[in-house]
Amino acid sequence: MARILIVEDDADISAVLVTLLTKHGFEVSAAFSGSEALLLLEREVYDLLLLDLMLPGKSGLEVVSQLRASGNNVPVIMLTAITDKGSVAELLDAGANDYLTKPFDNRELLARIQVQLRDNASGLHAPAHDDSVPAKPDSEASTVVWGRLTCDNAAYDAFINEQPAGLSKTEFAILALLISEPRRVFTKDLIYQQVWGGEYLGDDNTINVHISKLRAKLAALDPDTDYITTVWGIGFRMSEQDCDTVG
């Protein structure tokens, strides 16, 4: 039975979450502040943390940052009312594995929890500060070259003019998927299934934030080239380049 710690200062929301997760077979504890959560995490071992962003005392961002700094890699799903991509990216950079925007669907929450628990049991979670780590897409080629961009499956990173982009594992997995068939349009449904390993329930935020961060890192190395094209209403593909080779 998986143990989940809910950190939510709204007593009503906390009670609803406790009831929901208990009903679905989880062992649940509740904390109502960031400081209380950190104390519990020092004393007990949990399989997953549901962490509200806005908390009295230490914020959810401070809690996850402190956890990762201490080497605690418990999967963290952030609960937030914030939709700004920059703020969400900050949560992921701090070490959150996933996030849900309030109000959220209970079915989606349960699905996200199952994905994180499964990945953690399989040893797929990144150490400390990294975000959720998917399995690397299968590829016979160790590198794939698209214009000036090289996707290196051995290094788990992308390079432009031999300069590393410094991609997270999730960002790399998205790029590796897109570049595996560079002229194919990958739907958001397929990207979510392949990268996060769960059912896509229509929440664009997780995919969009990671795509935005991926684009920003590539643009930092090659500001004159947009390597990823958005196909509105469908998904994403690699942008056409002057040349493309597989090596």
Contacts in CASP RR format, 6 or more apart in sequence:
PFRMAT RR
TARGET T0000
AUTHOR 0000-0000-0000
METHOD contacts of the structure
MODEL  1
MARILIVEDDADISAVLVTLLTKHGFEVSAAFSGSEALLLLEREVYDLLL
LDLMLPGKSGLEVVSQLRASGNNVPVIMLTAITDKGSVAELLDAGANDYL
TKPFDNRELLARIQVQLRDNASGLHAPAHDDSVPAKPDSEASTVVWGRLT
CDNAAYDAFINEQPAGLSKTEFAILALLISEPRRVFTKDLIYQQVWGGEY
LGDDNTINVHISKLRAKLAALDPDTDYITTVWGIGFRMSEQDCDTVG
1 25 0 8 1.000
1 26 0 8 1.000
1 27 0 8 1.000
2 26 0 8 1.000
2 27 0 8 1.000
2 47 0 8 1.000
2 48 0 8 1.000
2 117 0 8 1.000
3 26 0 8 1.000
3 27 0 8 1.000
3 28 0 8 1.000
3 29 0 8 1.000
3 44 0 8 1.000
3 45 0 8 1.000
3 46 0 8 1.000
3 47 0 8 1.000
3 48 0 8 1.000
4 21 0 8 1.000
4 26 0 8 1.000
4 27 0 8 1.000
4 28 0 8 1.000
4 29 0 8 1.000
4 46 0 8 1.000
4 47 0 8 1.000
4 48 0 8 1.000
4 49 0 8 1.000
4 50 0 8 1.000
4 113 0 8 1.000
5 28 0 8 1.000
5 29 0 8 1.000
5 30 0 8 1.000
5 31 0 8 1.000
5 37 0 8 1.000
5 40 0 8 1.000
5 41 0 8 1.000
5 44 0 8 1.000
5 46 0 8 1.000
5 48 0 8 1.000
5 49 0 8 1.000
5 50 0 8 1.000
6 14 0 8 1.000
6 17 0 8 1.000
6 18 0 8 1.000
6 21 0 8 1.000
6 28 0 8 1.000
6 29 0 8 1.000
6 30 0 8 1.000
6 31 0 8 1.000
6 50 0 8 1.000
7 30 0 8 1.000
7 31 0 8 1.000
7 32 0 8 1.000
7 33 0 8 1.000
7 34 0 8 1.000
7 36 0 8 1.000
7 37 0 8 1.000
7 49 0 8 1.000
7 50 0 8 1.000
7 51 0 8 1.000
7 52 0 8 1.000
7 55 0 8 1.000
7 60 0 8 1.000
7 63 0 8 1.000
8 14 0 8 1.000
8 17 0 8 1.000
8 30 0 8 1.000
8 32 0 8 1.000
8 50 0 8 1.000
8 52 0 8 1.000
8 79 0 8 1.000
9 32 0 8 1.000
9 33 0 8 1.000
9 52 0 8 1.000
9 54 0 8 1.000
9 55 0 8 1.000
9 56 0 8 1.000
10 52 0 8 1.000
11 32 0 8 1.000
14 30 0 8 1.000
14 32 0 8 1.000
17 28 0 8 1.000
17 30 0 8 1.000
17 50 0 8 1.000
18 28 0 8 1.000
18 30 0 8 1.000
20 106 0 8 1.000
20 109 0 8 1.000
20 110 0 8 1.000
21 28 0 8 1.000
21 113 0 8 1.000
22 28 0 8 1.000
24 110 0 8 1.000
26 113 0 8 1.000
29 40 0 8 1.000
29 44 0 8 1.000
29 46 0 8 1.000
31 37 0 8 1.000
31 40 0 8 1.000
32 56 0 8 1.000
33 55 0 8 1.000
33 56 0 8 1.000
33 57 0 8 1.000
33 58 0 8 1.000
34 55 0 8 1.000
34 56 0 8 1.000
34 57 0 8 1.000
34 58 0 8 1.000
34 59 0 8 1.000
34 60 0 8 1.000
34 62 0 8 1.000
34 63 0 8 1.000
35 57 0 8 1.000
35 58 0 8 1.000
37 49 0 8 1.000
37 51 0 8 1.000
37 55 0 8 1.000
37 63 0 8 1.000
38 58 0 8 1.000
38 63 0 8 1.000
38 66 0 8 1.000
38 67 0 8 1.000
40 46 0 8 1.000
41 49 0 8 1.000
41 67 0 8 1.000
41 72 0 8 1.000
41 74 0 8 1.000
46 74 0 8 1.000
47 74 0 8 1.000
47 75 0 8 1.000
47 117 0 8 1.000
47 120 0 8 1.000
48 74 0 8 1.000
48 75 0 8 1.000
48 76 0 8 1.000
48 77 0 8 1.000
48 113 0 8 1.000
48 116 0 8 1.000
48 117 0 8 1.000
48 120 0 8 1.000
49 67 0 8 1.000
49 74 0 8 1.000
49 75 0 8 1.000
49 76 0 8 1.000
49 77 0 8 1.000
50 77 0 8 1.000
50 79 0 8 1.000
50 113 0 8 1.000
51 60 0 8 1.000
51 63 0 8 1.000
51 64 0 8 1.000
51 76 0 8 1.000
51 77 0 8 1.000
51 78 0 8 1.000
51 79 0 8 1.000
51 96 0 8 1.000
52 60 0 8 1.000
52 78 0 8 1.000
52 79 0 8 1.000
52 80 0 8 1.000
53 59 0 8 1.000
53 60 0 8 1.000
53 61 0 8 1.000
53 78 0 8 1.000
53 79 0 8 1.000
53 80 0 8 1.000
53 81 0 8 1.000
53 82 0 8 1.000
53 91 0 8 1.000
54 60 0 8 1.000
54 80 0 8 1.000
54 81 0 8 1.000
55 63 0 8 1.000
58 66 0 8 1.000
60 78 0 8 1.000
61 90 0 8 1.000
61 91 0 8 1.000
61 94 0 8 1.000
64 76 0 8 1.000
64 78 0 8 1.000
64 91 0 8 1.000
64 94 0 8 1.000
64 95 0 8 1.000
64 96 0 8 1.000
65 94 0 8 1.000
65 95 0 8 1.000
67 74 0 8 1.000
67 76 0 8 1.000
68 94 0 8 1.000
68 95 0 8 1.000
68 128 0 8 1.000
68 129 0 8 1.000
69 128 0 8 1.000
71 127 0 8 1.000
71 128 0 8 1.000
73 125 0 8 1.000
73 126 0 8 1.000
73 127 0 8 1.000
73 128 0 8 1.000
75 97 0 8 1.000
75 98 0 8 1.000
75 116 0 8 1.000
75 117 0 8 1.000
75 119 0 8 1.000
75 120 0 8 1.000
75 125 0 8 1.000
75 132 0 8 1.000
76 95 0 8 1.000
76 96 0 8 1.000
76 97 0 8 1.000
76 98 0 8 1.000
77 96 0 8 1.000
77 97 0 8 1.000
77 98 0 8 1.000
77 99 0 8 1.000
77 100 0 8 1.000
77 109 0 8 1.000
77 112 0 8 1.000
77 113 0 8 1.000
77 116 0 8 1.000
78 91 0 8 1.000
78 96 0 8 1.000
78 98 0 8 1.000
78 99 0 8 1.000
78 100 0 8 1.000
79 99 0 8 1.000
79 100 0 8 1.000
79 102 0 8 1.000
79 104 0 8 1.000
80 87 0 8 1.000
80 88 0 8 1.000
80 91 0 8 1.000
80 99 0 8 1.000
80 100 0 8 1.000
80 101 0 8 1.000
80 102 0 8 1.000
81 101 0 8 1.000
81 102 0 8 1.000
82 88 0 8 1.000
82 101 0 8 1.000
83 101 0 8 1.000
83 205 0 8 1.000
85 205 0 8 1.000
85 208 0 8 1.000
85 209 0 8 1.000
85 212 0 8 1.000
86 209 0 8 1.000
88 99 0 8 1.000
88 205 0 8 1.000
88 209 0 8 1.000
89 209 0 8 1.000
89 212 0 8 1.000
89 213 0 8 1.000
91 99 0 8 1.000
92 99 0 8 1.000
92 131 0 8 1.000
92 168 0 8 1.000
92 209 0 8 1.000
92 210 0 8 1.000
92 213 0 8 1.000
93 129 0 8 1.000
93 131 0 8 1.000
94 129 0 8 1.000
95 128 0 8 1.000
95 129 0 8 1.000
95 130 0 8 1.000
95 131 0 8 1.000
96 131 0 8 1.000
97 116 0 8 1.000
97 125 0 8 1.000
97 131 0 8 1.000
97 132 0 8 1.000
98 112 0 8 1.000
98 115 0 8 1.000
98 116 0 8 1.000
98 132 0 8 1.000
98 196 0 8 1.000
98 206 0 8 1.000
99 205 0 8 1.000
99 206 0 8 1.000
100 108 0 8 1.000
100 109 0 8 1.000
100 112 0 8 1.000
100 203 0 8 1.000
101 203 0 8 1.000
101 205 0 8 1.000
105 201 0 8 1.000
107 201 0 8 1.000
108 201 0 8 1.000
108 203 0 8 1.000
111 198 0 8 1.000
111 199 0 8 1.000
111 201 0 8 1.000
114 198 0 8 1.000
115 196 0 8 1.000
115 197 0 8 1.000
115 198 0 8 1.000
116 125 0 8 1.000
116 132 0 8 1.000
119 125 0 8 1.000
119 132 0 8 1.000
119 133 0 8 1.000
119 134 0 8 1.000
124 132 0 8 1.000
124 133 0 8 1.000
124 134 0 8 1.000
124 135 0 8 1.000
125 132 0 8 1.000
125 133 0 8 1.000
126 132 0 8 1.000
126 133 0 8 1.000
126 168 0 8 1.000
126 169 0 8 1.000
130 168 0 8 1.000
130 169 0 8 1.000
131 168 0 8 1.000
131 169 0 8 1.000
131 170 0 8 1.000
132 169 0 8 1.000
132 170 0 8 1.000
132 196 0 8 1.000
133 169 0 8 1.000
133 170 0 8 1.000
134 169 0 8 1.000
134 170 0 8 1.000
134 173 0 8 1.000
134 194 0 8 1.000
134 195 0 8 1.000
134 196 0 8 1.000
134 197 0 8 1.000
135 173 0 8 1.000
136 153 0 8 1.000
136 156 0 8 1.000
136 172 0 8 1.000
136 173 0 8 1.000
136 176 0 8 1.000
137 173 0 8 1.000
137 176 0 8 1.000
137 177 0 8 1.000
137 180 0 8 1.000
137 194 0 8 1.000
139 153 0 8 1.000
139 176 0 8 1.000
139 180 0 8 1.000
141 153 0 8 1.000
141 246 0 8 1.000
141 247 0 8 1.000
142 152 0 8 1.000
142 153 0 8 1.000
142 154 0 8 1.000
142 247 0 8 1.000
143 150 0 8 1.000
143 151 0 8 1.000
143 152 0 8 1.000
143 153 0 8 1.000
143 154 0 8 1.000
143 246 0 8 1.000
143 247 0 8 1.000
144 150 0 8 1.000
144 151 0 8 1.000
144 153 0 8 1.000
144 176 0 8 1.000
144 179 0 8 1.000
144 180 0 8 1.000
144 182 0 8 1.000
144 246 0 8 1.000
144 247 0 8 1.000
145 151 0 8 1.000
145 244 0 8 1.000
145 245 0 8 1.000
145 246 0 8 1.000
145 247 0 8 1.000
146 179 0 8 1.000
146 182 0 8 1.000
146 227 0 8 1.000
146 238 0 8 1.000
146 241 0 8 1.000
146 244 0 8 1.000
147 241 0 8 1.000
147 242 0 8 1.000
147 243 0 8 1.000
147 244 0 8 1.000
148 160 0 8 1.000
148 161 0 8 1.000
148 222 0 8 1.000
148 225 0 8 1.000
148 241 0 8 1.000
149 158 0 8 1.000
149 159 0 8 1.000
149 160 0 8 1.000
149 179 0 8 1.000
149 218 0 8 1.000
149 222 0 8 1.000
149 227 0 8 1.000
149 241 0 8 1.000
150 158 0 8 1.000
150 159 0 8 1.000
150 160 0 8 1.000
151 158 0 8 1.000
151 172 0 8 1.000
151 175 0 8 1.000
151 176 0 8 1.000
151 179 0 8 1.000
152 158 0 8 1.000
152 159 0 8 1.000
153 176 0 8 1.000
155 164 0 8 1.000
156 167 0 8 1.000
156 169 0 8 1.000
156 172 0 8 1.000
157 164 0 8 1.000
157 165 0 8 1.000
157 166 0 8 1.000
157 167 0 8 1.000
157 172 0 8 1.000
158 164 0 8 1.000
158 165 0 8 1.000
158 166 0 8 1.000
158 167 0 8 1.000
158 172 0 8 1.000
158 175 0 8 1.000
158 217 0 8 1.000
158 218 0 8 1.000
159 165 0 8 1.000
160 218 0 8 1.000
160 221 0 8 1.000
160 222 0 8 1.000
161 221 0 8 1.000
161 222 0 8 1.000
163 221 0 8 1.000
165 217 0 8 1.000
165 218 0 8 1.000
165 220 0 8 1.000
165 221 0 8 1.000
166 217 0 8 1.000
167 175 0 8 1.000
167 214 0 8 1.000
167 217 0 8 1.000
168 213 0 8 1.000
170 195 0 8 1.000
170 210 0 8 1.000
171 210 0 8 1.000
171 213 0 8 1.000
171 214 0 8 1.000
171 217 0 8 1.000
173 194 0 8 1.000
173 195 0 8 1.000
174 191 0 8 1.000
174 195 0 8 1.000
174 207 0 8 1.000
174 210 0 8 1.000
174 211 0 8 1.000
174 214 0 8 1.000
175 214 0 8 1.000
177 186 0 8 1.000
177 191 0 8 1.000
177 194 0 8 1.000
177 195 0 8 1.000
178 186 0 8 1.000
178 228 0 8 1.000
178 236 0 8 1.000
178 237 0 8 1.000
178 238 0 8 1.000
179 238 0 8 1.000
182 237 0 8 1.000
182 238 0 8 1.000
182 244 0 8 1.000
183 237 0 8 1.000
183 238 0 8 1.000
183 240 0 8 1.000
184 237 0 8 1.000
185 231 0 8 1.000
185 234 0 8 1.000
185 235 0 8 1.000
185 236 0 8 1.000
185 237 0 8 1.000
186 235 0 8 1.000
186 236 0 8 1.000
186 237 0 8 1.000
187 234 0 8 1.000
187 235 0 8 1.000
188 200 0 8 1.000
188 202 0 8 1.000
188 204 0 8 1.000
188 207 0 8 1.000
188 234 0 8 1.000
188 235 0 8 1.000
188 236 0 8 1.000
189 200 0 8 1.000
191 207 0 8 1.000
191 235 0 8 1.000
191 236 0 8 1.000
192 198 0 8 1.000
192 199 0 8 1.000
192 200 0 8 1.000
192 206 0 8 1.000
192 207 0 8 1.000
193 199 0 8 1.000
193 200 0 8 1.000
196 206 0 8 1.000
211 228 0 8 1.000
211 230 0 8 1.000
211 236 0 8 1.000
214 228 0 8 1.000
215 226 0 8 1.000
215 227 0 8 1.000
215 228 0 8 1.000
218 225 0 8 1.000
218 227 0 8 1.000
218 228 0 8 1.000
219 225 0 8 1.000
219 226 0 8 1.000
225 239 0 8 1.000
225 241 0 8 1.000
226 239 0 8 1.000
227 238 0 8 1.000
227 239 0 8 1.000
227 241 0 8 1.000
228 236 0 8 1.000
228 237 0 8 1.000
228 238 0 8 1.000
228 239 0 8 1.000
229 236 0 8 1.000
229 237 0 8 1.000
229 238 0 8 1.000
229 239 0 8 1.000
230 236 0 8 1.000
231 237 0 8 1.000
END
